[in-house]
Amino acid sequence: MALDEPKGDDAVVESDGTKFMMDAQTTDILQQSGGLTIDYIDENYRRGYMLKLGAAGKDCSSGGCSGCG
């Protein structure tokens, strides 16, 4: 299984020179939630990626995502 080739109904989105591949279910979830913002935080007390769903208004600091790291 190659992770660098889109399959079937996968969506390929490019933002600021970075390409993202998502399956149809993930694409639907992100569209319904108002999108996703990915940011990198490098502060004294935390370091890593912060994911924020558009409509949810939550981020890693408030328990709104999983897989931050």
N, C-alpha and C positions, 0 to 999 in steps of 0.2 A: 504494500500500500504506500503510494507516494503522497506525501503531504504538500507537495509543491505544485500539484496539478488539480485544477477544479474538476469536480465530478458532477454529472447530471445537472441539477438545478442550483448548484452552488453560485453564490454571488461573489464577485471580485470587486472590491472597492479600494480606491487609492486616495490617500490623504497625505499631503505634505511629503510626497515621494515614497511613502510606505504603502505596500499593498496588503490588504486583508482579505482572506477567503472565509466565507461563512456558508453554512448549510442553510437551507430554506427555513427551518424552524428557528434558528438563531436570528436570521434576517427579520422574520416576522416579529419576534420578541423585541428586538431593538427598534423596529418601526413603531410598534405599539407603545413603547416606553418613551418615545421622544428622542431616541438616539443615545449614544454613549460617548462620553469624553474620557480619554485616557491621559493621565498626567503623571510625571515622575516627580516625587517629592524627595528632597534631600535636606532634612532638618536635623537638629540635635537629637530629638526624641523619636524620629521615625524616618525611614528611608525606604523607598520602593514605589511601585506603581499605585496610583489612586484611580479607581474606576467610578464614574458617576453617571447614573442613568438620568436622562433628561427629565422625564415626567416625575420620576420618583423623588428627586431632590435629595437623595441620600448619597453618601460616599463611604469609603472604608472607615473613616473615623466614627461614623454613626452606625456601623454595622450593615450598610446597604449593599455590600457586595461580597463575593466570595472569590478566593484565589488571588488576593492581593499579595504582592511579595516583592 
